[in-house]
């Protein structure tokens, strides 16, 4: 339910900023603000999720998020919202999501047997794609055309529903709920970072997502402007791009078992990174919404396969008491790349046009594919065969 609400806001938030300004830098700043909180707070959120009651963290984070959403809806409904006010509200919502999402990611291995993690993560990804990316964005865009406050009011109701549900989940202990064992914050942070650096497979995944999210973030930070100006789509068309990507993800769901039975993770990730590189090239070249839709479909399949594989490898490899911290290191790499990329993308679009970030993403991704080509095989070398196959 909370991911459904996030999907509604995924289209509505950039549309809100674009309705208040057409400045490319400010629009890319909206993307940066949604990506910066995980970069700033993920490590601390990871420590808390390994120290405290995980369900309580999720509940408190969502209560705070409800309060902020209420204020944002009130500002929009009364016509007092400004670019600065909208950006601040979105940033605060993003901070609460860091604590909720980081902790939620540790719950699956607490509730599911190790051998079933691939199936569990595939099903969770299917739910995420269906609600967050397939149903949410077009609904958010549609609601936005009816009134800017409606999608955020819808998100508020969905977060409230998720809050009620998570409050009733019974979790087994993860070992540190009643104390920190005398260790300090910095000790816990060093332990999580050190473990990630020492484990070759998890380290390679973190390094790869950091590098490729720089290029991805540069292009996607101006996606709303690209869809409006380059593809000549309206608000609903912008929302449908994410929906098409989610359909690709669902196709990836149906093919995931067959692919992982036949190919090693190293091969899967190499092919995926080539596909991502060509995605940026195709979007830089085309002005056709139909061609762009096919590209988004293929990219969605790649993103699902990559994401499910990455999460499963990490959850199987990481001990339960380190799940939050190692997951937060991965999150730092995810959003660190996105933040750096959004700054680059905004500057390029402002000076050289809306396709410039996509050309940068293509060139940068091509260089990184070559640089990481051999490193990706660490994944297959470090994981046991049972962890590599579905």
Secondary structure, 3 states (H helix, E strand, C coil): CHHHHHHHHHHHHHHHHHHHCCCHHHHHHHHHHHHHHHHHHHHHHHHHHHHCCHHHHHHHHHHHHHHHHHHHHHHHHCCCCCHHHHHHHHHHHHHHHHHHHHHHCCCHHHHCCHHHHHHHHHHHHHHHHHHHHHHHHHHHHHHHHHCCCHHHHHHHHHHHHHHHHHCCCCCCCCCCCCCCCCCCHHHHHHHHHHHHHHCHHHHHHHHHHHHHHHHHHHHHCCHHHHHHHHCCCCHHHHHHHHHHHHHHHHHHHHHHHHHHHHCCHHHHHHHHHHHHHHHHHHHHHCCCHHHHHHHHHHHHHHHHHHHHHHHHHHHHHCCHHHHHHHHHHHHHHHHHHHHHHHHHHHHHHHHHCCCHHHHHHHHHHHHHHHHHCCHHHHHHHHCCHHHHCC
